[in-house]
């Protein structure tokens, strides 16, 4: 199994493009899928520069309806018109951000669904992508680890109720066939909380080993020098993750470099940063 970071906020080489977005290229059991599509068409350029063919991509996974994950959809469909696009049914919504009396769009997946209706597979809470590759939503309601913002809303006619991130899902892969040998968890921003994601997996598959986790963590504020969470949150998250006895955690994108360094003081070498152009093999 092979996981390549197609694009995120940083890169290992100046030859590769970066942006505030995330996209993973995944080869699994002879099949290819894309997890998140970044914020634009830049992932296409990076794939070419890394000699990764996108013509054989069978599936696209949208972890949630934010612009950082949906920008490359049109370009990937153009390359492979039959590609399947997986997202939660709840992702067919219009998330916005409130600033004063104004609202700005945070996600355009509803427009993509209308445009590529035949490509989309919308599921309620649990979905198989391939044999050994599943998508699910969080099932653990522990707000101690959730990250959202008061300014995030969902447009519903003339109303703008709070966005509870019900449109967020994450992936679970079993790279060794035998599920008792463990899984890999793939996330977008992990708004539901990293410990909750791990516990949801173990709730469904028993106390299986979590070999590795690849996910952003949404610690980075609009000002990259500031964090969306405090030190108590970081410590609490690290302690909960250690209790679950997981393998290496590769973070990226919305975690931010400051957030990564802060969390690393608690998790040490268990936590690594995955840049554009870097690759994992299992």
Backbone as JSON, one array per atom type, in Angstrom:
{
  "sequence": "XXXXXXXXXXXXXXXXXXXXXXXXXXXXXXXXXXXXXXXXXXXXXXXXXXXXXXXXXXXXXXXXXXXXXXXXXXXXXXXXXXXXXXXXXXXXXXXXXXXXXXXXXXXXXXXXXXXXXXXXXXXXXXXXXXXXXXXXXXXXXXXXXXXXXXXXXXXXXXXXXXXXXXXXXXXXXXXXXXXXXXXXXXXXXXXXXXXXXXXXXXXXXXXXXXXXXXXXXXXXXXXXXXXXXXXXXXXXXXXXXXXXXXXXXXXXXXXXXXXXXXXXXXXXXXXXXXXXXXXXXX",
  "N": [[0.84, -1.19, 0.0], [0.47, 2.24, -0.75], [0.88, 5.63, 0.06], [0.78, 8.9, -0.98], [1.54, 12.27, -0.48], [-0.13, 14.51, -2.26], [-0.71, 17.22, -2.28], [-0.33, 19.85, 0.07], [0.11, 22.31, 2.63], [2.85, 22.77, 2.69], [6.02, 21.79, 1.17], [8.43, 19.32, 0.1], [10.1, 20.0, -1.91], [10.95, 22.69, -4.07], [10.0, 22.38, -6.58], [7.47, 21.46, -6.43], [4.04, 22.35, -6.07], [2.21, 24.24, -3.6], [-0.54, 24.77, -1.29], [-3.3, 26.01, 0.69], [-4.71, 23.43, 1.4], [-5.58, 19.93, 0.95], [-4.59, 16.78, -0.29], [-4.43, 13.35, -0.87], [-2.77, 10.77, -2.59], [-3.54, 7.47, -3.21], [-2.53, 4.16, -3.48], [-3.88, 1.02, -3.44], [-4.21, -2.33, -3.03], [-3.91, -2.72, -5.81], [-5.55, -0.74, -6.8], [-6.52, 2.69, -7.31], [-7.01, 5.68, -5.54], [-8.16, 8.98, -4.57], [-7.83, 11.02, -1.79], [-9.44, 13.66, -0.64], [-9.23, 16.65, -2.57], [-7.67, 18.89, -2.66], [-7.46, 22.53, -2.91], [-7.61, 23.53, -5.44], [-6.63, 23.21, -8.92], [-4.04, 22.46, -8.61], [-3.06, 20.03, -7.65], [-3.05, 18.4, -9.87], [-0.89, 19.28, -11.4], [1.19, 18.65, -9.61], [0.96, 15.87, -9.52], [1.78, 15.17, -12.09], [4.44, 16.04, -11.98], [5.42, 14.28, -10.14], [5.23, 11.95, -11.44], [2.84, 10.48, -11.26], [0.09, 8.77, -12.31], [-3.15, 9.88, -13.04], [-5.2, 8.91, -14.45], [-6.16, 6.4, -13.87], [-7.53, 6.62, -11.55], [-10.0, 5.5, -9.45], [-11.7, 6.24, -7.43], [-12.77, 9.06, -5.52], [-12.48, 10.6, -2.43], [-14.23, 12.73, -0.34], [-13.53, 14.3, 2.51], [-14.83, 16.3, 4.04], [-17.13, 19.05, 3.56], [-15.48, 21.46, 2.79], [-13.65, 24.09, 1.23], [-10.97, 23.49, 0.94], [-10.77, 20.87, 0.23], [-12.2, 20.28, -2.03], [-11.52, 21.52, -4.41], [-10.25, 20.32, -6.61], [-12.02, 18.61, -7.87], [-13.54, 18.94, -10.34], [-11.48, 18.89, -12.24], [-10.37, 16.33, -11.92], [-12.54, 14.74, -12.62], [-12.71, 15.43, -15.27], [-10.42, 14.21, -16.24], [-10.96, 11.51, -15.69], [-13.94, 10.56, -16.49], [-15.65, 8.67, -15.38], [-15.13, 8.34, -12.73], [-15.8, 7.59, -9.3], [-17.25, 9.49, -6.69], [-17.07, 9.91, -3.33], [-18.99, 10.92, -0.55], [-20.43, 12.09, 2.51], [-24.02, 12.14, 2.87], [-24.85, 14.34, 4.27], [-23.03, 16.19, 3.51], [-23.96, 17.52, 1.36], [-24.53, 20.4, 1.45], [-24.46, 23.89, 2.44], [-21.97, 25.3, 3.75], [-20.95, 28.19, 5.56], [-19.11, 31.15, 6.52], [-19.4, 33.43, 9.11], [-18.89, 36.87, 9.26], [-19.09, 39.68, 10.87], [-21.98, 41.26, 9.65], [-22.01, 39.74, 7.4], [-21.8, 36.81, 5.22], [-19.62, 34.34, 4.07], [-18.78, 31.89, 1.61], [-17.79, 28.61, 2.56], [-17.73, 26.14, 1.51], [-18.37, 24.29, -1.47], [-19.6, 21.96, -2.28], [-22.23, 21.16, -2.82], [-22.81, 22.35, -5.27], [-21.02, 20.93, -6.87], [-22.07, 18.38, -6.67], [-24.51, 18.65, -8.02], [-23.52, 19.18, -10.57], [-22.04, 16.89, -11.21], [-23.69, 14.65, -10.84], [-24.04, 11.88, -11.51], [-21.64, 10.79, -10.79], [-21.4, 10.83, -8.06], [-21.43, 9.16, -4.91], [-23.37, 9.14, -2.31], [-23.52, 8.74, 1.12], [-24.97, 7.64, 4.26], [-23.78, 7.08, 6.85], [-21.86, 5.06, 6.89], [-19.68, 3.41, 4.64], [-18.45, 1.25, 2.14], [-15.6, 1.52, 0.14], [-13.61, 0.14, -1.43], [-12.77, -3.37, -1.23], [-11.68, -3.84, 1.98], [-11.38, -1.14, 2.49], [-12.9, 1.49, 3.99], [-15.37, 4.04, 4.72], [-16.45, 6.27, 7.24], [-18.47, 7.99, 9.72], [-17.95, 9.99, 12.66], [-18.73, 8.44, 15.78], [-18.57, 8.86, 18.44], [-19.52, 10.86, 20.99], [-17.9, 13.04, 22.33], [-17.24, 15.99, 23.41], [-14.94, 17.11, 24.36], [-12.82, 16.86, 22.66], [-13.47, 17.93, 20.25], [-13.3, 20.23, 17.48], [-14.44, 23.21, 16.45], [-15.8, 26.28, 15.14], [-17.33, 29.3, 16.26], [-18.12, 31.06, 14.33], [-18.74, 29.56, 12.16], [-21.26, 28.49, 10.05], [-24.27, 27.05, 8.6], [-25.94, 27.52, 5.62], [-29.37, 27.7, 5.4], [-31.93, 28.18, 3.66], [-33.15, 31.23, 4.57], [-31.98, 31.16, 6.98], [-29.21, 30.66, 9.28], [-27.98, 28.36, 10.85], [-25.74, 26.98, 13.43], [-22.78, 25.28, 12.32], [-22.31, 22.01, 12.79], [-20.47, 20.3, 11.79], [-21.45, 17.92, 10.67], [-21.02, 16.92, 8.22], [-18.65, 15.61, 8.01], [-16.38, 12.96, 7.38], [-14.24, 10.02, 7.73], [-11.52, 7.87, 6.69], [-10.9, 4.29, 6.78], [-8.52, 1.9, 6.45], [-7.42, -1.41, 5.72], [-4.47, -2.65, 5.44], [-3.23, -5.16, 5.3], [-4.89, -7.25, 4.66], [-5.85, -9.34, 6.58], [-7.84, -8.31, 9.07], [-7.3, -8.32, 11.74], [-4.69, -7.66, 11.95], [-4.52, -4.98, 11.89], [-5.23, -1.43, 11.18], [-5.26, 1.57, 9.11], [-5.92, 4.94, 9.65], [-7.45, 7.57, 7.93], [-7.79, 11.02, 7.79], [-9.37, 14.28, 7.37], [-9.62, 17.23, 8.48], [-10.09, 16.44, 11.03], [-12.11, 17.44, 12.75], [-13.95, 16.35, 14.48], [-12.42, 15.31, 16.45], [-9.42, 13.71, 17.18], [-9.0, 11.55, 19.12], [-11.66, 10.65, 19.29], [-12.13, 9.68, 16.7], [-10.39, 7.46, 16.64], [-11.53, 5.92, 18.67], [-14.05, 5.45, 17.6], [-13.42, 3.75, 15.47], [-12.47, 1.51, 16.91], [-14.74, 0.85, 18.27], [-16.3, -0.22, 16.26], [-14.74, -2.27, 15.11], [-13.61, -3.69, 17.16], [-10.9, -4.08, 19.51], [-8.7, -3.43, 17.67], [-5.34, -3.14, 16.29], [-4.19, 0.16, 15.65], [-2.38, 1.0, 13.12], [-1.31, 3.26, 11.91], [-1.92, 6.81, 11.48], [-3.13, 9.3, 9.32], [-3.66, 12.6, 9.04], [-5.01, 15.96, 9.02], [-5.28, 18.42, 11.67], [-6.54, 20.76, 12.39], [-5.43, 22.85, 14.01], [-4.4, 25.25, 13.31], [-4.82, 28.69, 13.19], [-6.42, 31.47, 11.42], [-4.41, 33.32, 11.33], [-1.34, 32.06, 10.94], [0.53, 31.97, 12.99], [-0.84, 31.71, 15.26], [-2.91, 29.57, 17.35], [-5.88, 27.5, 17.18], [-6.59, 26.18, 19.41], [-5.9, 25.58, 22.94], [-3.16, 25.02, 25.3], [-4.04, 23.17, 27.18], [-5.95, 21.72, 25.76], [-4.31, 20.5, 23.82], [-2.64, 18.89, 25.42], [-4.54, 17.23, 26.63], [-5.58, 15.91, 24.38], [-3.27, 14.57, 23.46], [-2.76, 12.85, 25.63], [-5.04, 11.21, 25.56], [-4.75, 10.01, 23.05], [-2.36, 8.58, 23.44], [-3.28, 6.71, 25.28], [-4.74, 5.06, 23.64], [-2.84, 3.67, 22.3], [-1.67, 3.89, 19.67], [-0.02, 3.65, 16.41], [2.44, 5.4, 14.42], [1.72, 8.85, 13.86], [0.87, 10.87, 11.25], [0.77, 14.13, 10.41], [-0.54, 17.21, 8.92], [-1.25, 20.01, 6.68], [-3.93, 21.72, 7.94], [-3.12, 21.53, 10.56], [-0.88, 23.05, 10.91], [2.43, 24.39, 11.23], [3.22, 25.44, 13.7], [1.26, 24.32, 15.39], [1.87, 21.64, 15.02], [4.49, 21.5, 16.14], [3.89, 22.18, 18.79], [2.16, 20.07, 19.62], [3.89, 17.98, 19.3], [5.62, 18.21, 21.43], [4.33, 16.8, 23.35], [3.79, 14.28, 22.21], [6.14, 13.46, 21.02], [8.38, 11.52, 19.02], [6.4, 9.99, 17.93], [4.69, 11.56, 16.52], [4.7, 12.93, 13.29], [5.42, 15.13, 10.51], [3.84, 15.32, 7.4], [4.77, 16.23, 4.3], [4.0, 17.82, 1.11], [4.81, 15.77, -1.57], [6.02, 13.79, -0.12], [6.07, 10.29, 0.86], [4.39, 7.36, 2.03], [4.69, 3.93, 2.9], [3.12, 0.79, 3.35]],
  "CA": [[0.0, 0.0, 0.0], [1.27, 3.45, -0.95], [0.18, 6.9, 0.27], [1.62, 10.02, -1.38], [0.91, 13.57, -0.28], [-0.16, 15.24, -3.53], [-0.59, 18.65, -2.0], [-0.74, 20.44, 1.35], [0.59, 23.68, 2.79], [4.3, 22.83, 2.56], [6.53, 20.79, 0.22], [9.83, 18.93, 0.28], [10.85, 20.52, -3.05], [10.41, 23.89, -4.7], [9.38, 21.96, -7.84], [6.09, 21.08, -6.16], [3.16, 23.45, -5.67], [1.57, 24.11, -2.29], [-1.72, 25.61, -1.08], [-4.05, 25.66, 1.89], [-5.58, 22.35, 0.98], [-5.0, 18.62, 1.21], [-4.95, 15.69, -1.19], [-3.59, 12.16, -0.8], [-2.84, 9.77, -3.66], [-3.46, 6.19, -2.52], [-2.55, 2.89, -4.22], [-4.31, 0.02, -2.47], [-4.66, -3.58, -3.66], [-3.96, -2.53, -7.26], [-6.51, 0.28, -7.15], [-6.03, 4.04, -7.01], [-8.04, 6.65, -5.14], [-7.71, 10.28, -4.1], [-8.5, 11.42, -0.55], [-9.38, 15.12, -0.7], [-8.74, 17.08, -3.89], [-7.03, 20.19, -2.55], [-8.28, 23.72, -3.1], [-7.57, 24.0, -6.83], [-6.11, 22.2, -9.86], [-2.6, 22.31, -8.4], [-2.71, 18.61, -7.46], [-2.81, 17.81, -11.2], [0.49, 19.61, -11.73], [2.08, 17.89, -8.75], [0.93, 14.47, -9.94], [2.64, 15.06, -13.28], [5.83, 16.22, -11.58], [5.82, 13.1, -9.37], [5.0, 10.79, -12.32], [1.69, 9.72, -10.76], [-1.0, 8.81, -13.28], [-4.48, 10.09, -12.45], [-6.2, 8.33, -15.36], [-6.69, 5.17, -13.29], [-8.19, 6.9, -10.27], [-11.36, 4.94, -9.44], [-12.55, 6.84, -6.39], [-12.38, 10.29, -4.83], [-13.14, 10.73, -1.14], [-14.31, 14.09, 0.18], [-13.69, 14.14, 3.96], [-15.92, 17.17, 4.44], [-17.45, 20.07, 2.57], [-14.75, 22.71, 2.87], [-13.01, 24.37, -0.05], [-9.62, 22.91, 0.92], [-10.85, 19.46, -0.18], [-13.09, 20.08, -3.18], [-11.12, 22.33, -5.56], [-9.77, 19.55, -7.76], [-13.02, 17.65, -8.34], [-13.85, 19.11, -11.77], [-10.31, 18.52, -13.02], [-10.23, 14.89, -11.86], [-13.63, 14.17, -13.43], [-12.34, 15.64, -16.67], [-9.42, 13.18, -16.57], [-11.65, 10.22, -15.67], [-15.36, 10.9, -16.36], [-16.4, 7.63, -14.68], [-14.66, 8.23, -11.35], [-16.83, 7.69, -8.26], [-16.92, 10.49, -5.67], [-17.76, 9.52, -2.09], [-19.15, 11.95, 0.48], [-21.63, 11.92, 3.32], [-25.21, 12.86, 2.4], [-24.9, 15.62, 4.98], [-22.1, 17.12, 2.86], [-24.72, 18.27, 0.36], [-24.97, 21.54, 2.24], [-23.75, 25.13, 2.09], [-21.31, 25.9, 4.91], [-20.51, 29.58, 5.39], [-18.45, 31.76, 7.67], [-19.99, 34.72, 9.45], [-17.99, 37.94, 9.65], [-19.99, 40.81, 11.0], [-23.29, 40.93, 9.11], [-21.84, 39.07, 6.11], [-21.49, 35.39, 5.2], [-18.83, 33.93, 2.91], [-18.85, 30.45, 1.39], [-16.68, 27.77, 3.0], [-17.81, 24.86, 0.81], [-19.2, 24.33, -2.68], [-19.86, 20.59, -2.73], [-23.59, 21.05, -3.38], [-22.71, 22.67, -6.7], [-20.31, 19.81, -7.52], [-23.0, 17.25, -6.72], [-25.44, 18.93, -9.12], [-22.78, 19.13, -11.83], [-21.53, 15.54, -11.48], [-24.62, 13.8, -10.11], [-23.84, 10.45, -11.78], [-20.38, 10.34, -10.2], [-21.41, 10.87, -6.6], [-21.99, 8.15, -4.03], [-23.64, 9.81, -1.04], [-23.88, 7.72, 2.11], [-25.49, 8.21, 5.51], [-22.83, 7.04, 7.96], [-20.84, 4.02, 6.69], [-19.63, 3.07, 3.22], [-17.26, 0.58, 1.63], [-15.08, 2.04, -1.12], [-13.09, -1.09, -2.0], [-12.55, -4.39, -0.21], [-10.66, -3.43, 2.93], [-11.31, 0.33, 2.57], [-14.21, 1.94, 4.42], [-15.57, 5.41, 5.17], [-17.42, 6.33, 8.33], [-18.52, 9.25, 10.45], [-17.68, 9.83, 14.07], [-19.84, 7.92, 16.57], [-18.29, 9.13, 19.85], [-19.91, 12.24, 21.28], [-17.09, 13.59, 23.4], [-16.93, 17.34, 22.96], [-13.64, 17.52, 24.86], [-11.81, 16.77, 21.61], [-14.0, 18.49, 19.0], [-12.83, 21.57, 17.11], [-15.26, 23.95, 15.51], [-15.7, 27.71, 15.39], [-18.65, 29.91, 16.4], [-18.46, 31.79, 13.11], [-19.09, 28.61, 11.1], [-22.71, 28.27, 9.97], [-24.76, 26.37, 7.4], [-27.06, 28.26, 5.06], [-30.6, 26.93, 5.25], [-32.87, 29.22, 3.27], [-32.74, 32.53, 5.12], [-31.42, 30.93, 8.31], [-27.8, 30.25, 9.31], [-27.7, 27.65, 12.11], [-24.34, 26.58, 13.61], [-22.29, 24.12, 11.58], [-21.79, 20.99, 13.69], [-19.58, 19.43, 11.0], [-22.07, 16.62, 10.4], [-20.63, 16.5, 6.87], [-17.27, 15.11, 8.08], [-16.14, 11.52, 7.48], [-12.84, 9.65, 7.66], [-11.3, 6.57, 6.06], [-10.27, 3.2, 7.52], [-7.96, 0.94, 5.5], [-6.77, -2.59, 6.27], [-3.45, -2.89, 4.41], [-2.66, -6.51, 5.3], [-5.9, -8.27, 4.42], [-6.37, -9.8, 7.87], [-8.16, -7.1, 9.84], [-6.71, -8.4, 13.08], [-3.34, -7.1, 11.89], [-4.6, -3.55, 12.11], [-5.76, -0.51, 10.18], [-4.75, 2.92, 8.98], [-7.0, 5.92, 9.65], [-7.21, 8.76, 7.12], [-8.72, 12.09, 8.11], [-9.19, 15.58, 6.76], [-9.25, 18.17, 9.54], [-10.37, 15.8, 12.34], [-12.89, 18.35, 13.58], [-14.65, 15.56, 15.49], [-11.47, 14.96, 17.49], [-8.63, 12.52, 16.87], [-9.34, 10.42, 19.99], [-12.99, 10.15, 18.94], [-11.97, 8.89, 15.48], [-9.79, 6.18, 17.02], [-12.5, 5.16, 19.46], [-15.11, 5.02, 16.68], [-12.88, 2.59, 14.77], [-12.41, 0.37, 17.83], [-16.13, 0.5, 18.58], [-16.83, -1.0, 15.14], [-13.91, -3.44, 14.77], [-12.97, -4.25, 18.34], [-9.65, -3.44, 19.91], [-7.69, -3.74, 16.66], [-4.24, -2.18, 16.28], [-4.18, 1.29, 14.71], [-0.99, 1.0, 12.66], [-0.89, 4.64, 11.62], [-2.97, 7.79, 11.21], [-2.73, 10.42, 8.49], [-4.76, 13.56, 9.13], [-4.85, 17.31, 9.55], [-5.86, 18.51, 13.01], [-7.17, 22.08, 12.53], [-4.9, 23.66, 15.1], [-3.9, 26.51, 12.76], [-5.76, 29.79, 13.09], [-6.24, 32.25, 10.19], [-3.03, 33.77, 11.5], [-0.62, 30.8, 11.16], [1.33, 32.03, 14.2], [-1.74, 31.46, 16.39], [-3.59, 28.27, 17.34], [-7.31, 27.49, 17.46], [-6.75, 25.44, 20.66], [-4.94, 25.98, 23.97], [-2.24, 23.97, 25.73], [-4.81, 22.12, 27.86], [-6.53, 20.87, 24.72], [-3.23, 19.7, 23.23], [-2.22, 17.89, 26.4], [-5.65, 16.3, 26.78], [-5.62, 15.1, 23.16], [-2.1, 13.69, 23.45], [-2.94, 11.81, 26.64], [-6.07, 10.3, 25.07], [-4.17, 9.25, 21.94], [-1.41, 7.62, 24.01], [-4.06, 5.65, 25.91], [-5.22, 4.16, 22.59], [-1.68, 2.9, 21.87], [-1.62, 3.88, 18.2], [1.28, 3.77, 15.79], [2.87, 6.74, 14.03], [0.7, 9.79, 13.41], [1.4, 11.81, 10.26], [-0.16, 15.24, 10.31], [-0.31, 18.06, 7.76], [-2.28, 20.98, 6.3], [-4.53, 22.65, 8.9], [-2.45, 21.46, 11.85], [0.07, 24.16, 10.94], [3.74, 24.03, 11.77], [3.22, 25.76, 15.12], [0.46, 23.3, 16.05], [2.66, 20.41, 14.98], [5.57, 21.58, 17.12], [3.3, 22.18, 20.13], [1.68, 18.72, 19.94], [5.07, 17.11, 19.32], [6.2, 18.26, 22.78], [3.64, 15.78, 24.14], [3.8, 12.97, 21.55], [7.5, 13.1, 20.61], [8.61, 10.98, 17.68], [5.18, 9.36, 17.41], [4.07, 12.54, 15.61], [5.55, 13.38, 12.19], [4.75, 16.0, 9.56], [3.88, 14.77, 6.04], [4.75, 17.33, 3.36], [3.77, 17.55, -0.3], [5.92, 15.05, -2.2], [6.49, 12.67, 0.71], [5.36, 9.05, 0.6], [4.36, 6.32, 3.06], [4.43, 2.57, 2.39], [2.72, -0.16, 4.39]],
  "C": [[0.89, 1.25, 0.0], [0.39, 4.68, -0.76], [1.15, 8.03, -0.05], [0.86, 11.31, -1.12], [1.0, 14.36, -1.58], [-0.04, 16.74, -3.31], [-1.05, 18.94, -0.58], [-0.03, 21.78, 1.45], [2.09, 23.86, 2.61], [4.75, 21.74, 1.59], [8.0, 20.5, 0.5], [10.71, 19.5, -0.82], [10.17, 21.75, -3.61], [9.77, 23.58, -6.05], [7.89, 21.69, -7.66], [5.29, 22.28, -5.65], [2.55, 23.17, -4.3], [0.34, 25.02, -2.25], [-2.35, 25.22, 0.24], [-5.13, 24.66, 1.49], [-4.9, 21.03, 1.26], [-5.51, 17.61, 0.19], [-3.93, 14.57, -1.06], [-3.85, 11.28, -2.01], [-2.6, 8.42, -3.0], [-3.52, 5.04, -3.52], [-2.81, 1.79, -3.21], [-4.88, -1.19, -3.19], [-4.85, -3.4, -5.17], [-4.95, -1.48, -7.73], [-6.0, 1.64, -6.67], [-7.21, 4.93, -6.6], [-7.37, 7.92, -4.66], [-8.52, 10.66, -2.87], [-8.35, 12.93, -0.4], [-8.79, 15.54, -2.03], [-8.04, 18.43, -3.85], [-7.99, 21.32, -2.85], [-8.37, 24.18, -4.54], [-7.1, 22.85, -7.73], [-4.63, 21.9, -9.63], [-2.18, 20.85, -8.19], [-2.42, 17.92, -8.79], [-1.36, 18.05, -11.6], [1.47, 18.79, -10.89], [2.12, 16.42, -9.14], [1.83, 14.24, -11.15], [4.11, 15.12, -12.89], [6.33, 15.02, -10.76], [5.59, 11.81, -10.15], [3.91, 9.87, -11.77], [0.55, 9.87, -11.77], [-2.34, 8.96, -12.57], [-5.58, 9.47, -13.32], [-6.85, 7.09, -14.77], [-7.34, 5.37, -11.93], [-9.64, 6.42, -10.34], [-12.29, 5.66, -8.47], [-11.91, 8.11, -5.84], [-13.17, 10.34, -3.53], [-13.09, 12.18, -0.7], [-14.55, 14.01, 1.68], [-14.69, 15.1, 4.59], [-16.03, 18.34, 3.46], [-16.81, 21.41, 2.92], [-13.9, 22.86, 1.62], [-11.62, 23.75, -0.17], [-9.59, 21.49, 0.4], [-11.6, 19.23, -1.48], [-12.62, 20.76, -4.46], [-10.7, 21.56, -6.79], [-10.78, 18.62, -8.38], [-13.25, 17.75, -9.85], [-12.69, 18.62, -12.65], [-10.1, 17.0, -13.04], [-11.33, 14.19, -12.66], [-13.33, 14.33, -14.92], [-11.33, 14.58, -17.13], [-10.07, 11.8, -16.64], [-13.14, 10.46, -15.42], [-16.18, 9.87, -15.58], [-16.01, 7.49, -13.21], [-15.83, 8.38, -10.37], [-16.34, 8.65, -7.17], [-17.75, 10.2, -4.42], [-17.8, 10.68, -1.1], [-20.38, 11.61, 1.3], [-22.81, 12.67, 2.7], [-25.28, 14.25, 3.03], [-23.96, 16.65, 4.36], [-22.76, 17.9, 1.72], [-25.36, 19.46, 1.08], [-24.16, 22.76, 1.83], [-23.15, 25.76, 3.35], [-20.8, 27.3, 4.61], [-19.81, 30.04, 6.66], [-19.02, 33.16, 7.88], [-18.91, 35.71, 9.88], [-18.79, 39.22, 9.67], [-21.36, 40.42, 10.49], [-23.23, 40.08, 7.83], [-21.48, 37.59, 6.28], [-20.71, 35.08, 3.93], [-18.81, 32.4, 2.82], [-17.6, 29.75, 1.9], [-16.65, 26.44, 2.25], [-18.76, 24.92, -0.35], [-19.59, 22.94, -3.18], [-21.26, 20.42, -3.31], [-23.6, 21.36, -4.87], [-22.03, 21.54, -7.47], [-21.23, 18.6, -7.67], [-24.0, 17.44, -7.86], [-24.74, 18.75, -10.47], [-22.38, 17.72, -12.21], [-22.39, 14.49, -10.76], [-24.35, 12.31, -10.3], [-22.56, 9.91, -11.14], [-20.47, 10.16, -8.69], [-22.06, 9.65, -5.96], [-22.14, 8.82, -2.67], [-24.15, 8.78, -0.03], [-24.24, 8.38, 3.44], [-24.45, 8.22, 6.62], [-21.67, 6.07, 7.75], [-20.87, 3.55, 5.25], [-18.34, 2.32, 2.9], [-16.88, 1.2, 0.29], [-14.56, 0.89, -1.96], [-13.09, -2.14, -0.88], [-11.4, -3.94, 0.69], [-10.5, -1.93, 3.08], [-12.72, 0.85, 2.83], [-14.19, 3.42, 4.8], [-16.63, 5.41, 6.26], [-17.42, 7.71, 8.96], [-18.29, 8.97, 11.93], [-18.92, 9.37, 14.83], [-19.65, 8.18, 18.07], [-18.57, 10.59, 20.15], [-19.17, 12.74, 22.52], [-16.57, 14.95, 22.96], [-15.57, 17.85, 23.45], [-12.58, 17.59, 23.77], [-12.26, 17.38, 20.29], [-13.46, 19.9, 18.76], [-13.78, 22.16, 16.08], [-15.11, 25.44, 15.86], [-17.1, 28.33, 15.39], [-19.09, 30.62, 15.14], [-18.87, 30.87, 11.97], [-20.58, 28.31, 11.17], [-23.03, 27.45, 8.72], [-25.97, 27.15, 6.89], [-28.24, 27.33, 4.85], [-31.72, 27.91, 4.94], [-32.36, 30.56, 3.74], [-32.13, 32.4, 6.51], [-29.97, 30.45, 8.19], [-27.5, 29.58, 10.65], [-26.23, 27.27, 12.2], [-23.99, 25.33, 12.8], [-21.65, 23.15, 12.56], [-20.87, 20.01, 13.01], [-20.13, 18.02, 10.84], [-21.69, 16.09, 9.03], [-19.21, 15.93, 6.84], [-17.23, 13.59, 8.2], [-14.64, 11.26, 7.48], [-12.73, 8.23, 7.13], [-10.61, 5.59, 6.99], [-9.83, 2.15, 6.51], [-7.29, -0.19, 6.26], [-5.73, -3.07, 5.27], [-2.96, -4.33, 4.3], [-3.69, -7.62, 5.11], [-6.59, -8.71, 5.7], [-6.6, -8.58, 8.76], [-7.59, -7.13, 11.24], [-5.3, -7.83, 13.12], [-3.34, -5.58, 11.94], [-5.03, -2.72, 10.92], [-4.99, 0.79, 10.15], [-5.96, 3.85, 8.91], [-6.58, 7.13, 8.83], [-8.25, 9.82, 7.46], [-8.43, 13.35, 7.33], [-8.69, 16.56, 7.8], [-9.47, 17.61, 10.94], [-11.11, 16.74, 13.28], [-13.58, 17.6, 14.72], [-13.73, 15.13, 16.63], [-10.74, 13.67, 17.18], [-8.92, 11.35, 17.81], [-10.71, 9.81, 19.66], [-12.95, 9.29, 17.67], [-11.43, 7.51, 15.82], [-10.8, 5.31, 17.76], [-13.68, 4.68, 18.62], [-14.67, 3.77, 15.93], [-12.91, 1.36, 15.68], [-13.81, -0.07, 18.27], [-16.69, -0.42, 17.51], [-16.05, -2.28, 14.86], [-13.24, -4.08, 15.97], [-11.64, -3.56, 18.59], [-8.51, -3.81, 18.95], [-6.54, -2.74, 16.74], [-4.49, -1.06, 15.26], [-2.73, 1.5, 14.31], [-0.47, 2.42, 12.49], [-2.11, 5.5, 11.37], [-2.38, 8.9, 10.36], [-3.89, 11.41, 8.49], [-4.26, 14.96, 9.47], [-5.57, 17.39, 10.89], [-6.5, 19.87, 13.32], [-6.73, 22.82, 13.79], [-4.51, 25.07, 14.63], [-5.03, 27.53, 12.62], [-5.58, 30.48, 11.73], [-4.86, 32.9, 10.18], [-2.2, 32.53, 11.85], [0.27, 30.79, 12.4], [0.5, 31.79, 15.45], [-2.43, 30.11, 16.23], [-5.07, 28.44, 17.66], [-7.6, 26.81, 18.8], [-5.7, 25.92, 21.66], [-4.1, 24.78, 24.4], [-2.97, 22.84, 26.45], [-5.43, 21.16, 26.86], [-5.47, 19.95, 24.12], [-2.8, 18.58, 24.17], [-3.28, 16.81, 26.56], [-5.75, 15.35, 25.58], [-4.46, 14.11, 23.14], [-2.25, 12.55, 24.45], [-3.96, 10.76, 26.18], [-5.54, 9.42, 23.95], [-3.19, 8.2, 22.47], [-2.14, 6.44, 24.66], [-4.55, 4.62, 24.89], [-4.08, 3.36, 21.96], [-1.61, 2.76, 20.35], [-0.18, 3.91, 17.71], [1.57, 5.21, 15.42], [1.68, 7.56, 13.52], [1.37, 10.8, 12.48], [0.37, 12.92, 10.08], [0.29, 16.21, 9.23], [-1.31, 19.21, 7.73], [-2.71, 21.88, 7.46], [-3.96, 22.52, 10.31], [-1.54, 22.67, 12.01], [1.37, 23.74, 11.59], [3.84, 24.35, 13.26], [2.43, 24.7, 15.91], [1.19, 21.97, 16.11], [3.75, 20.42, 16.05], [5.03, 21.52, 18.55], [2.85, 20.77, 20.53], [2.85, 17.74, 20.05], [5.75, 17.13, 20.69], [5.56, 17.22, 23.69], [3.78, 14.38, 23.53], [5.18, 12.54, 21.07], [7.56, 12.55, 19.2], [7.4, 10.24, 17.11], [4.5, 10.25, 16.39], [5.08, 13.0, 14.57], [4.74, 14.28, 11.27], [4.94, 15.45, 8.15], [3.71, 15.92, 5.05], [4.38, 16.87, 1.95], [5.02, 16.89, -0.89], [6.44, 13.89, -1.38], [5.54, 11.48, 0.58], [5.48, 8.09, 1.77], [4.07, 4.98, 2.4], [4.11, 1.65, 3.56], [2.63, -1.56, 3.77]]
}
